[in-house]
Amino acid sequence: MASTAPSETFTQPTASNVAVPTVSELGLKKVDFEEELHFKFWNPLHYYRALNQHRLRLNLPNPGQFEFLNKEIKTTMLTNFMFDGGRADLAKILSPNFQVMHSFQLGLPGQPSAFEFAGVYADEDTLMHGKMDTDFNLQGRMNYALSKKLQIKSQVQLMSNDSQSMLQLEGEYTGADYTGNVKVINPSLVDGTGIYTASYLQSITSKLSLGAELLYQSPMPKIQETSLSLAMRYQPSEDRAWVAQTQGSNLMTTSYWRKISEKCEAGAELQMLNVPSQGRREANCSVGVKYEFAASTIRAMADNLGKVSMLLEEKIAPGFSFLVSGELDHLKGENKFGVGLNLES
């Protein structure tokens, strides 16, 4: 007699008979979304991280240094190039990283002649520059890059007149879209005197940069002064730039630079001074132009005070240049004239 095996019944799994593991059994932490949202609302680090993520998405450029906001104006105007009398600058390149320079200045009526000897060493991370004149006045500066973003700088000036001697220490951090700088001048740990500055420059868009500089100085014990400077730079294209900058609450400077062509650059600068305590309200406007020929460079400048100046640099041969400068002050009836030579070998 054959025996039959008992039949097995199969039950279809349903939502009611399937065991669902709990959050604690899975080793997960129960999150209260309302509590997390409340924490983010009051947590300043949340806004800082969100701001950094937004900046990374914009991919903004580095705005440069705060003190070089109007660098184009400085190379176009004659302020940093003008000289009078006779001058000769001789430079000798001893190696790809080291060179020495001799500078001769012929004395004007009432001014003695001068001679300066200088040396420069530079590589990828270090820059050292020093010079000394016939009065044994020594000036030196050194820049060293600790990393691609962090750089330290120092500057020393030892003069025959102790009141003009100076020590300056500086630290600068260059981020992807910002630059921060801290500077101390003649600091004293004994009485707390010195000049201390901190500046920050941030790219807001690819064309606009905003910055601020805080200055604290104590020329004498128990005497402190503070001032805040603001700056803005707007560069819609590579051939033009607008800069506006305040120095404290008394001085404001605005400038406009334009590259007209590959050889011609022009700029205008306006300085406004307002000191109510002294009853001073002044303004000075300057316009300048720079034109580069194949073998020469001409710079010219005029201001609203009746001063007109010009500088011609003629490149006679590779490494040899001849300079002529002149300035006419129509209001004061004064004039200046200078002749110079530059030789590099």
Residue frames as qw, qx, qy, qz and C-alpha x, y, z in Angstrom:
[[0.000, 0.892, 0.453, 0.000, 0.00, 0.00, 0.00],
 [0.460, 0.393, -0.014, 0.796, 1.69, 3.21, -1.12],
 [0.307, -0.696, -0.394, 0.516, 2.10, 6.02, 1.32],
 [0.298, 0.786, 0.229, 0.491, 1.67, 9.60, 0.27],
 [0.431, -0.034, -0.297, 0.852, 3.89, 12.50, 1.55],
 [0.042, -0.772, -0.490, 0.402, 2.14, 15.25, 3.36],
 [0.382, 0.686, 0.285, 0.550, 1.60, 18.27, 1.15],
 [0.375, -0.363, -0.213, 0.826, 3.35, 21.54, 2.07],
 [0.167, 0.888, 0.420, 0.088, 1.48, 24.81, 1.72],
 [0.468, 0.096, 0.025, 0.878, 3.34, 28.02, 0.58],
 [0.086, -0.847, -0.430, 0.300, 2.27, 31.33, 2.07],
 [0.413, 0.654, 0.152, 0.616, 2.75, 34.48, -0.04],
 [0.396, -0.298, -0.353, 0.793, 4.63, 37.12, 2.02],
 [0.002, -0.836, -0.394, -0.383, 2.64, 40.24, 2.66],
 [0.105, 0.617, -0.257, 0.737, 3.29, 43.52, 4.40],
 [0.657, -0.583, 0.065, -0.473, 1.53, 42.20, 7.46],
 [0.954, -0.289, 0.062, 0.039, 3.66, 39.11, 8.04],
 [0.708, 0.419, -0.202, 0.532, 7.17, 40.39, 7.03],
 [0.561, -0.697, -0.180, 0.408, 9.34, 41.57, 9.92],
 [0.371, 0.820, -0.024, 0.435, 10.77, 45.03, 9.20],
 [0.642, -0.165, -0.361, 0.656, 13.97, 45.86, 11.12],
 [0.190, -0.941, -0.242, 0.143, 13.89, 48.96, 13.25],
 [0.297, 0.885, -0.231, 0.275, 16.31, 51.90, 13.00],
 [0.449, -0.713, 0.513, -0.161, 18.12, 50.81, 16.17],
 [0.904, -0.042, 0.421, 0.068, 18.49, 47.21, 14.85],
 [0.722, 0.621, 0.065, 0.299, 20.20, 48.54, 11.71],
 [0.649, -0.287, -0.078, 0.700, 22.67, 50.52, 13.81],
 [0.204, 0.536, 0.242, 0.782, 21.42, 53.86, 12.50],
 [0.128, -0.249, -0.452, 0.847, 20.82, 57.01, 14.50],
 [0.105, 0.746, 0.655, 0.057, 17.32, 58.34, 14.57],
 [0.250, 0.058, 0.092, 0.962, 17.36, 61.84, 13.12],
 [0.081, 0.761, 0.542, -0.347, 14.90, 64.49, 14.09],
 [0.436, 0.449, 0.350, 0.697, 14.72, 66.67, 11.01],
 [0.160, -0.917, -0.225, -0.287, 13.09, 69.54, 12.87],
 [0.632, -0.714, 0.094, 0.286, 15.86, 69.45, 15.45],
 [0.675, -0.005, 0.337, 0.657, 18.56, 69.31, 12.73],
 [0.241, 0.707, 0.338, 0.573, 17.02, 72.24, 10.88],
 [0.368, -0.921, -0.100, -0.084, 16.87, 74.24, 14.10],
 [0.723, -0.470, 0.194, 0.467, 20.54, 73.43, 14.78],
 [0.556, 0.284, 0.358, 0.694, 21.63, 74.58, 11.31],
 [0.021, 0.880, 0.301, 0.367, 19.66, 77.81, 11.69],
 [0.417, -0.904, 0.096, -0.028, 21.60, 78.81, 14.82],
 [0.811, -0.271, 0.270, 0.442, 24.96, 77.29, 13.84],
 [0.159, 0.874, -0.221, -0.403, 27.31, 79.89, 12.23],
 [0.333, -0.360, 0.787, 0.373, 29.50, 77.13, 10.77],
 [0.535, 0.462, 0.707, 0.041, 26.58, 76.04, 8.59],
 [0.332, 0.918, 0.127, -0.175, 26.43, 79.44, 6.91],
 [0.169, -0.744, 0.549, 0.342, 30.23, 79.50, 6.58],
 [0.474, -0.054, 0.835, 0.273, 30.24, 76.12, 4.80],
 [0.481, 0.682, 0.551, -0.020, 27.33, 77.16, 2.57],
 [0.147, 0.938, -0.126, -0.289, 29.14, 80.36, 1.63],
 [0.289, -0.535, 0.710, 0.354, 32.34, 78.48, 0.79],
 [0.524, 0.249, 0.795, 0.175, 30.43, 76.04, -1.40],
 [0.384, 0.860, 0.312, -0.125, 28.80, 78.94, -3.23],
 [0.035, -0.858, 0.385, 0.338, 32.20, 80.61, -3.78],
 [0.431, -0.254, 0.805, 0.319, 33.66, 77.38, -5.17],
 [0.527, 0.535, 0.656, 0.070, 30.80, 77.10, -7.64],
 [0.250, 0.941, 0.058, -0.221, 31.41, 80.66, -8.86],
 [0.818, 0.098, 0.170, 0.540, 35.14, 79.93, -9.49],
 [0.042, 0.999, 0.028, -0.012, 36.14, 83.57, -8.83],
 [0.677, 0.461, -0.264, 0.510, 39.68, 84.84, -9.59],
 [0.571, -0.442, -0.307, 0.620, 42.12, 86.15, -7.00],
 [0.112, 0.964, 0.234, 0.051, 41.74, 89.95, -6.67],
 [0.521, 0.537, -0.247, 0.616, 45.43, 90.65, -5.99],
 [0.457, -0.220, -0.494, 0.706, 46.89, 92.69, -3.17],
 [0.095, -0.864, -0.456, 0.191, 45.10, 95.51, -1.36],
 [0.258, -0.729, 0.128, 0.621, 47.98, 97.97, -1.75],
 [0.176, -0.195, 0.651, 0.712, 48.19, 97.31, -5.51],
 [0.425, 0.589, 0.636, -0.261, 44.55, 97.94, -6.38],
 [0.413, 0.887, 0.046, -0.201, 45.49, 100.73, -8.81],
 [0.670, -0.322, 0.462, 0.483, 48.66, 99.11, -10.13],
 [0.545, 0.536, 0.453, 0.458, 47.88, 100.14, -13.72],
 [0.006, 0.986, 0.099, 0.136, 47.71, 103.82, -12.72],
 [0.545, -0.735, 0.293, 0.277, 51.07, 103.58, -10.94],
 [0.650, -0.054, 0.535, 0.538, 52.77, 102.28, -14.08],
 [0.366, 0.705, 0.442, 0.415, 51.09, 104.86, -16.34],
 [0.152, -0.984, -0.062, -0.066, 51.51, 108.01, -14.24],
 [0.519, 0.609, -0.356, 0.482, 54.85, 109.74, -13.74],
 [0.535, -0.781, 0.140, -0.292, 54.69, 109.85, -9.94],
 [0.857, -0.399, 0.299, 0.130, 57.07, 106.91, -9.43],
 [0.803, 0.293, 0.229, 0.466, 59.34, 107.64, -12.43],
 [0.186, 0.940, 0.015, 0.287, 59.99, 111.40, -12.25],
 [0.715, -0.412, -0.039, 0.563, 63.49, 112.62, -11.33],
 [0.234, 0.967, -0.052, 0.084, 65.62, 115.74, -11.77],
 [0.325, -0.759, 0.539, 0.166, 69.35, 116.34, -12.09],
 [0.499, 0.490, -0.687, -0.196, 71.74, 113.74, -13.47],
 [0.784, -0.257, 0.489, -0.284, 71.37, 110.02, -12.82],
 [0.500, 0.436, -0.719, -0.209, 73.10, 106.86, -13.94],
 [0.821, -0.233, 0.414, -0.317, 72.07, 103.30, -13.09],
 [0.398, 0.486, -0.763, -0.153, 74.45, 100.44, -13.90],
 [0.861, -0.194, 0.322, -0.343, 73.33, 96.83, -13.39],
 [0.246, 0.478, -0.835, -0.117, 75.47, 93.71, -13.66],
 [0.926, -0.109, -0.025, -0.360, 73.88, 90.25, -13.86],
 [0.128, -0.581, 0.800, -0.080, 76.27, 87.84, -12.13],
 [0.090, 0.044, 0.994, 0.033, 74.01, 84.78, -12.30],
 [0.257, -0.420, -0.677, -0.546, 70.40, 83.95, -13.17],
 [0.488, -0.669, -0.558, 0.052, 69.49, 84.58, -9.50],
 [0.477, -0.669, -0.135, 0.554, 71.85, 87.39, -8.46],
 [0.439, 0.637, 0.169, 0.611, 72.67, 90.85, -9.75],
 [0.395, -0.512, -0.241, 0.724, 74.26, 94.05, -8.42],
 [0.238, 0.834, 0.349, 0.356, 73.50, 97.68, -9.22],
 [0.403, -0.242, -0.128, 0.873, 75.36, 101.00, -8.95],
 [0.090, 0.859, 0.465, 0.195, 73.35, 104.23, -8.88],
 [0.390, -0.093, -0.067, 0.914, 74.88, 107.70, -9.24],
 [0.012, 0.878, 0.475, 0.057, 72.93, 110.91, -8.56],
 [0.396, 0.297, -0.040, 0.868, 74.47, 114.26, -9.43],
 [0.200, -0.541, -0.536, 0.616, 73.79, 116.89, -6.83],
 [0.118, 0.802, 0.386, 0.441, 71.58, 119.89, -7.49],
 [0.098, 0.537, -0.265, 0.795, 72.20, 123.33, -5.96],
 [0.487, -0.459, 0.361, -0.649, 71.98, 122.81, -2.22],
 [0.954, -0.115, 0.163, -0.223, 71.96, 119.02, -2.50],
 [0.265, -0.589, 0.733, 0.214, 75.05, 116.78, -2.36],
 [0.605, 0.310, -0.641, -0.356, 75.77, 114.05, -4.88],
 [0.745, -0.262, 0.501, -0.354, 74.91, 110.50, -3.89],
 [0.416, 0.337, -0.816, -0.219, 75.97, 106.95, -4.69],
 [0.793, -0.184, 0.367, -0.450, 74.10, 103.74, -3.93],
 [0.219, 0.303, -0.914, -0.161, 75.16, 100.13, -4.16],
 [0.767, -0.036, 0.261, -0.585, 72.45, 97.46, -4.30],
 [0.069, 0.215, -0.961, -0.161, 72.19, 93.72, -4.64],
 [0.759, 0.042, 0.059, -0.648, 69.24, 91.48, -5.54],
 [0.005, -0.159, 0.985, 0.059, 68.84, 87.73, -5.11],
 [0.698, 0.121, 0.135, -0.693, 65.71, 85.92, -6.26],
 [0.058, 0.072, -0.974, -0.209, 64.57, 82.36, -6.78],
 [0.361, -0.380, -0.727, -0.444, 61.22, 80.57, -6.74],
 [0.528, -0.628, -0.564, 0.090, 60.64, 81.05, -3.00],
 [0.496, -0.601, -0.162, 0.606, 62.97, 83.86, -1.89],
 [0.347, 0.780, 0.126, 0.505, 63.55, 87.49, -2.78],
 [0.555, -0.615, -0.141, 0.542, 66.27, 89.54, -1.06],
 [0.375, 0.735, 0.133, 0.549, 67.13, 93.13, -1.90],
 [0.519, -0.707, -0.159, 0.454, 69.47, 95.51, -0.11],
 [0.457, 0.684, 0.054, 0.566, 71.16, 98.84, -0.80],
 [0.522, -0.641, -0.169, 0.537, 73.50, 101.30, 0.93],
 [0.341, 0.893, 0.077, 0.284, 74.45, 104.89, 0.08],
 [0.494, 0.463, -0.343, 0.651, 77.45, 107.09, 0.84],
 [0.321, -0.569, 0.301, -0.694, 75.90, 108.21, 4.16],
 [0.123, 0.110, -0.957, 0.238, 75.78, 104.55, 5.28],
 [0.635, 0.066, 0.265, -0.722, 72.01, 104.47, 5.16],
 [0.013, -0.104, 0.981, 0.163, 71.00, 100.83, 4.80],
 [0.699, 0.135, 0.117, -0.693, 67.74, 99.50, 3.38],
 [0.090, 0.176, -0.965, -0.171, 66.85, 95.84, 2.96],
 [0.743, 0.031, 0.175, -0.645, 63.83, 93.65, 2.39],
 [0.008, 0.183, -0.976, -0.117, 63.20, 89.94, 2.15],
 [0.769, 0.051, -0.002, -0.637, 60.20, 87.92, 0.92],
 [0.010, -0.229, 0.973, 0.006, 59.93, 84.21, 1.56],
 [0.718, -0.062, -0.315, -0.618, 57.13, 81.89, 0.45],
 [0.424, -0.269, 0.794, -0.342, 56.35, 79.31, 3.12],
 [0.502, 0.294, 0.813, 0.037, 53.88, 77.70, 0.71],
 [0.222, 0.366, 0.592, 0.683, 52.05, 78.51, -2.48],
 [0.196, -0.788, -0.475, -0.341, 49.53, 80.56, -0.51],
 [0.519, -0.830, -0.116, 0.171, 51.40, 81.86, 2.55],
 [0.591, 0.490, -0.117, 0.630, 54.22, 84.40, 2.30],
 [0.483, -0.766, -0.185, 0.381, 56.16, 86.36, 4.91],
 [0.452, 0.695, 0.020, 0.559, 57.91, 89.67, 4.25],
 [0.535, -0.678, -0.165, 0.476, 60.29, 91.89, 6.17],
 [0.399, 0.753, 0.054, 0.520, 61.77, 95.30, 5.56],
 [0.605, -0.572, -0.162, 0.529, 64.54, 97.08, 7.48],
 [0.329, 0.806, 0.047, 0.491, 65.71, 100.66, 7.18],
 [0.637, -0.533, -0.153, 0.536, 68.70, 101.90, 9.20],
 [0.305, 0.842, 0.113, 0.430, 69.26, 105.62, 8.68],
 [0.425, 0.225, -0.361, 0.799, 71.82, 108.06, 10.04],
 [0.349, -0.297, 0.188, -0.869, 68.83, 109.84, 11.58],
 [0.034, 0.050, 0.964, -0.258, 67.37, 107.38, 14.09],
 [0.449, 0.345, 0.409, -0.715, 63.89, 108.86, 13.75],
 [0.616, 0.451, -0.329, -0.556, 63.78, 107.57, 10.15],
 [0.057, 0.244, -0.968, -0.021, 64.85, 104.00, 10.96],
 [0.749, 0.022, 0.014, -0.662, 62.15, 101.40, 10.47],
 [0.111, -0.118, 0.987, 0.015, 61.32, 97.73, 10.91],
 [0.678, 0.144, -0.055, -0.718, 58.36, 96.23, 9.09],
 [0.199, -0.067, 0.978, -0.002, 57.07, 92.67, 9.35],
 [0.600, 0.233, -0.131, -0.754, 54.32, 91.34, 7.13],
 [0.337, 0.031, 0.941, 0.014, 52.35, 88.16, 6.52],
 [0.506, 0.311, -0.221, -0.774, 50.17, 87.54, 3.48],
 [0.460, 0.115, 0.879, -0.047, 47.80, 84.70, 2.61],
 [0.346, 0.286, -0.439, -0.778, 46.56, 84.31, -0.97],
 [0.569, 0.187, 0.748, -0.284, 43.38, 82.30, -1.34],
 [0.408, 0.340, 0.744, 0.405, 41.51, 81.23, -4.42],
 [0.089, 0.728, 0.446, 0.513, 39.35, 84.37, -4.50],
 [0.348, -0.929, -0.070, -0.107, 40.68, 86.53, -1.65],
 [0.592, 0.350, -0.385, 0.616, 43.87, 87.95, -0.16],
 [0.549, -0.818, -0.169, -0.024, 44.53, 88.68, 3.52],
 [0.536, 0.465, -0.308, 0.634, 47.44, 90.70, 4.85],
 [0.577, -0.790, -0.170, 0.121, 48.75, 91.61, 8.32],
 [0.538, 0.532, -0.177, 0.630, 51.49, 94.18, 8.80],
 [0.534, -0.786, -0.167, 0.263, 53.34, 95.68, 11.78],
 [0.459, 0.676, -0.118, 0.564, 55.69, 98.69, 11.61],
 [0.141, 0.481, -0.508, 0.701, 58.15, 99.51, 14.41],
 [0.724, -0.520, -0.375, -0.253, 56.39, 97.32, 17.00],
 [0.062, 0.494, -0.625, 0.601, 57.43, 97.71, 20.63],
 [0.641, -0.324, -0.696, -0.025, 56.67, 95.03, 23.21],
 [0.327, -0.105, -0.528, 0.776, 57.64, 97.37, 26.06],
 [0.152, 0.304, 0.297, -0.892, 55.21, 100.26, 25.66],
 [0.458, 0.500, 0.728, -0.097, 52.96, 98.91, 22.89],
 [0.231, 0.729, -0.124, -0.632, 53.79, 101.62, 20.36],
 [0.290, -0.098, 0.805, 0.508, 53.86, 100.98, 16.62],
 [0.535, 0.301, -0.189, -0.766, 51.62, 100.76, 13.58],
 [0.351, 0.051, 0.935, -0.021, 49.46, 97.69, 12.96],
 [0.519, 0.304, -0.226, -0.766, 47.34, 97.08, 9.86],
 [0.424, 0.113, 0.899, 0.004, 45.12, 94.25, 8.66],
 [0.424, 0.379, -0.265, -0.779, 43.57, 94.17, 5.19],
 [0.502, 0.186, 0.845, -0.013, 41.25, 91.82, 3.34],
 [0.345, 0.399, -0.359, -0.770, 40.32, 91.88, -0.36],
 [0.513, 0.189, 0.826, -0.132, 37.56, 89.64, -1.73],
 [0.123, 0.017, -0.647, -0.752, 36.31, 88.99, -5.26],
 [0.512, 0.252, 0.482, -0.665, 32.54, 89.41, -5.30],
 [0.818, 0.511, 0.210, -0.162, 32.14, 88.62, -8.99],
 [0.803, 0.149, 0.253, 0.519, 34.60, 88.01, -11.81],
 [0.333, 0.648, 0.143, 0.670, 34.68, 91.80, -12.38],
 [0.304, -0.801, 0.046, -0.513, 34.10, 93.33, -8.92],
 [0.648, -0.063, -0.580, 0.490, 36.33, 93.21, -5.83],
 [0.361, -0.834, -0.037, -0.416, 35.69, 94.77, -2.41],
 [0.693, 0.015, -0.503, 0.516, 38.10, 95.17, 0.47],
 [0.383, -0.893, -0.041, -0.231, 38.79, 96.87, 3.78],
 [0.605, 0.261, -0.462, 0.593, 41.86, 97.80, 5.80],
 [0.546, -0.813, -0.192, -0.061, 41.96, 98.45, 9.54],
 [0.488, 0.481, -0.356, 0.636, 44.80, 100.58, 10.90],
 [0.616, -0.768, -0.168, 0.041, 45.78, 100.92, 14.54],
 [0.552, 0.463, -0.281, 0.634, 48.70, 103.14, 15.52],
 [0.568, -0.792, -0.166, 0.150, 50.20, 104.25, 18.80],
 [0.483, 0.704, -0.221, 0.471, 52.93, 106.84, 18.17],
 [0.016, 0.474, -0.581, 0.661, 53.37, 107.40, 21.92],
 [0.210, -0.210, -0.909, 0.294, 52.31, 105.49, 25.03],
 [0.098, 0.534, 0.644, -0.539, 48.66, 106.07, 25.97],
 [0.344, 0.542, -0.138, -0.754, 47.97, 107.64, 22.56],
 [0.420, 0.137, 0.871, 0.217, 46.05, 105.41, 20.15],
 [0.425, 0.442, -0.144, -0.777, 44.43, 106.09, 16.80],
 [0.486, 0.175, 0.847, 0.121, 42.36, 103.83, 14.58],
 [0.399, 0.475, -0.197, -0.759, 41.03, 104.25, 11.07],
 [0.658, 0.240, 0.714, -0.001, 39.14, 102.13, 8.56],
 [0.169, 0.463, -0.475, -0.729, 39.75, 102.25, 4.80],
 [0.729, 0.357, 0.546, -0.205, 37.41, 100.81, 2.19],
 [0.020, -0.441, 0.630, 0.639, 38.22, 99.92, -1.41],
 [0.751, 0.432, 0.443, -0.232, 36.46, 98.82, -4.57],
 [0.090, -0.418, 0.668, 0.609, 37.86, 97.68, -7.90],
 [0.720, 0.476, 0.411, -0.293, 35.71, 97.15, -10.97],
 [0.096, -0.442, 0.693, 0.561, 37.34, 95.70, -14.08],
 [0.767, 0.382, 0.237, -0.458, 34.75, 94.96, -16.78],
 [0.880, 0.457, -0.059, 0.111, 37.48, 93.86, -19.22],
 [0.808, -0.204, 0.022, 0.551, 41.24, 93.50, -19.39],
 [0.423, 0.384, 0.152, 0.806, 41.69, 96.92, -21.03],
 [0.186, -0.622, -0.007, -0.761, 39.99, 99.08, -18.38],
 [0.518, -0.319, -0.696, 0.382, 39.66, 99.35, -14.60],
 [0.265, -0.749, -0.055, -0.605, 37.85, 101.56, -12.08],
 [0.571, -0.154, -0.625, 0.510, 39.20, 101.94, -8.52],
 [0.297, -0.757, -0.024, -0.582, 37.75, 103.82, -5.55],
 [0.686, -0.141, -0.556, 0.447, 39.50, 103.86, -2.19],
 [0.317, -0.884, -0.007, -0.345, 39.19, 105.74, 1.09],
 [0.561, 0.174, -0.554, 0.589, 42.00, 106.33, 3.58],
 [0.094, -0.254, -0.592, 0.759, 40.35, 106.85, 6.92],
 [0.159, 0.756, 0.617, -0.147, 37.49, 109.35, 6.86],
 [0.063, -0.801, 0.046, 0.593, 39.43, 112.29, 5.40],
 [0.052, 0.518, -0.619, -0.588, 40.87, 111.13, 2.07],
 [0.778, 0.345, 0.500, -0.159, 39.24, 109.50, -0.92],
 [0.048, -0.488, 0.637, 0.594, 40.94, 108.49, -4.18],
 [0.780, 0.427, 0.414, -0.195, 39.27, 107.41, -7.41],
 [0.104, -0.517, 0.636, 0.564, 41.00, 106.40, -10.63],
 [0.823, 0.457, 0.252, -0.225, 40.21, 105.16, -14.11],
 [0.264, -0.487, 0.697, 0.456, 42.66, 103.33, -16.38],
 [0.789, 0.516, 0.206, -0.261, 42.16, 102.46, -20.02],
 [0.479, -0.257, 0.659, 0.519, 44.35, 100.56, -22.47],
 [0.479, 0.633, -0.022, -0.607, 43.53, 102.31, -25.72],
 [0.795, 0.492, -0.332, -0.129, 45.70, 100.11, -27.91],
 [0.939, -0.080, -0.177, 0.284, 48.58, 97.69, -27.62],
 [0.564, 0.251, -0.170, 0.768, 50.99, 100.64, -27.37],
 [0.085, -0.451, 0.074, -0.885, 48.94, 103.35, -25.65],
 [0.415, -0.498, -0.723, 0.238, 47.59, 103.53, -22.09],
 [0.071, -0.513, 0.023, -0.855, 45.84, 106.42, -20.34],
 [0.448, -0.448, -0.718, 0.287, 44.60, 107.10, -16.83],
 [0.152, -0.644, 0.001, -0.749, 43.00, 109.70, -14.59],
 [0.506, -0.281, -0.688, 0.438, 43.14, 110.04, -10.81],
 [0.243, -0.703, -0.097, -0.662, 41.14, 112.23, -8.43],
 [0.471, -0.162, -0.664, 0.557, 42.09, 112.81, -4.79],
 [0.303, -0.718, -0.208, -0.591, 39.71, 114.55, -2.39],
 [0.424, -0.033, -0.629, 0.651, 40.80, 115.68, 1.10],
 [0.386, -0.691, -0.237, -0.564, 38.41, 116.85, 3.79],
 [0.487, -0.127, -0.617, 0.605, 39.70, 117.77, 7.28],
 [0.234, -0.819, -0.374, -0.366, 36.95, 119.72, 9.08],
 [0.622, -0.670, -0.183, 0.361, 39.06, 120.24, 12.22],
 [0.468, -0.305, 0.218, 0.800, 41.66, 122.14, 10.16],
 [0.357, 0.749, 0.162, -0.534, 39.23, 123.74, 7.76],
 [0.061, -0.430, 0.712, 0.552, 40.84, 122.01, 4.77],
 [0.744, 0.423, 0.483, -0.185, 38.90, 120.91, 1.71],
 [0.040, 0.629, -0.572, -0.525, 41.12, 120.16, -1.26],
 [0.871, 0.320, 0.366, -0.069, 40.94, 118.18, -4.48],
 [0.083, -0.626, 0.611, 0.478, 43.62, 117.26, -6.97],
 [0.859, 0.402, 0.276, -0.158, 43.03, 115.74, -10.41],
 [0.184, -0.576, 0.663, 0.440, 45.76, 114.22, -12.59],
 [0.870, 0.439, 0.124, -0.188, 45.66, 112.74, -16.06],
 [0.284, -0.600, 0.675, 0.323, 48.46, 110.77, -17.67],
 [0.862, 0.457, -0.055, -0.214, 49.29, 108.83, -20.79],
 [0.496, -0.476, 0.677, 0.263, 51.92, 106.24, -21.69],
 [0.775, 0.582, -0.079, -0.232, 52.91, 105.41, -25.23],
 [0.656, -0.383, 0.587, 0.279, 55.39, 102.71, -26.23],
 [0.549, 0.690, -0.347, -0.321, 57.20, 102.92, -29.54],
 [0.928, 0.221, -0.290, 0.080, 59.43, 100.20, -30.98],
 [0.687, 0.130, -0.380, 0.606, 62.53, 101.51, -29.18],
 [0.062, 0.225, -0.315, 0.920, 61.23, 104.16, -26.75],
 [0.279, -0.611, -0.736, 0.087, 58.59, 104.92, -24.13],
 [0.003, 0.364, -0.034, 0.931, 56.96, 108.29, -23.45],
 [0.289, -0.591, -0.712, 0.245, 55.03, 109.19, -20.31],
 [0.021, 0.357, 0.036, 0.933, 53.25, 112.52, -19.84],
 [0.300, -0.570, -0.722, 0.254, 51.12, 113.87, -16.99],
 [0.025, -0.396, -0.016, -0.918, 49.23, 117.07, -16.13],
 [0.236, -0.476, -0.766, 0.361, 47.17, 118.12, -13.09],
 [0.040, -0.862, -0.441, -0.246, 44.79, 120.88, -12.11],
 [0.453, -0.783, -0.029, 0.425, 47.53, 122.76, -10.22],
 [0.364, 0.904, -0.184, -0.133, 49.21, 123.76, -13.48],
 [0.402, -0.565, 0.696, 0.187, 51.97, 121.16, -13.33],
 [0.850, 0.475, -0.116, -0.194, 52.99, 119.44, -16.58],
 [0.410, -0.580, 0.691, 0.135, 55.66, 116.72, -16.73],
 [0.858, 0.435, -0.188, -0.196, 57.08, 114.28, -19.25],
 [0.535, -0.511, 0.658, 0.142, 59.58, 111.41, -19.34],
 [0.754, 0.541, -0.300, -0.220, 61.25, 109.93, -22.42],
 [0.650, -0.415, 0.628, 0.104, 63.10, 106.62, -22.26],
 [0.643, 0.633, -0.340, -0.266, 65.02, 105.84, -25.45],
 [0.873, -0.224, 0.416, 0.117, 66.44, 102.34, -25.87],
 [0.222, 0.786, -0.472, -0.332, 69.60, 102.97, -27.84],
 [0.462, 0.337, -0.816, -0.087, 70.84, 99.37, -27.72],
 [0.798, -0.334, -0.485, -0.125, 69.93, 96.16, -25.88],
 [0.701, -0.413, -0.372, 0.448, 70.57, 96.86, -22.20],
 [0.329, -0.141, -0.052, 0.932, 71.31, 100.58, -22.75],
 [0.015, 0.802, 0.570, 0.179, 68.71, 103.36, -22.33],
 [0.229, 0.124, -0.086, 0.962, 68.80, 107.15, -22.30],
 [0.163, -0.710, -0.674, 0.124, 66.28, 109.09, -20.19],
 [0.096, 0.228, 0.006, 0.969, 65.13, 112.71, -20.30],
 [0.213, -0.656, -0.711, 0.139, 62.59, 114.14, -17.85],
 [0.092, 0.227, -0.011, 0.970, 61.10, 117.58, -17.44],
 [0.192, -0.651, -0.712, 0.180, 58.51, 119.29, -15.27],
 [0.057, 0.342, 0.078, 0.935, 56.93, 122.75, -15.49],
 [0.180, -0.584, -0.690, 0.387, 54.97, 124.24, -12.59],
 [0.151, 0.578, 0.330, 0.731, 53.11, 127.19, -14.09],
 [0.409, -0.843, -0.291, -0.195, 51.56, 128.42, -10.82],
 [0.658, -0.666, 0.054, 0.348, 54.82, 128.47, -8.85],
 [0.360, 0.892, -0.270, -0.046, 57.00, 129.41, -11.81],
 [0.452, -0.559, 0.690, 0.080, 59.39, 126.50, -11.16],
 [0.835, 0.413, -0.287, -0.225, 60.81, 123.88, -13.48],
 [0.648, -0.453, 0.608, 0.067, 62.85, 120.70, -13.19],
 [0.697, 0.579, -0.374, -0.199, 65.00, 118.87, -15.70],
 [0.670, -0.446, 0.594, 0.001, 66.76, 115.54, -15.54],
 [0.630, 0.537, -0.523, -0.205, 69.01, 113.35, -17.67],
 [0.698, -0.393, 0.574, -0.169, 69.74, 109.71, -16.96],
 [0.479, 0.427, -0.730, -0.234, 71.41, 106.57, -18.29],
 [0.850, -0.215, 0.389, -0.283, 70.52, 102.92, -17.68],
 [0.439, 0.526, -0.716, -0.131, 73.08, 100.25, -18.50],
 [0.848, -0.229, 0.392, -0.273, 72.56, 96.52, -17.93],
 [0.478, 0.546, -0.677, -0.128, 75.09, 93.85, -18.73]]
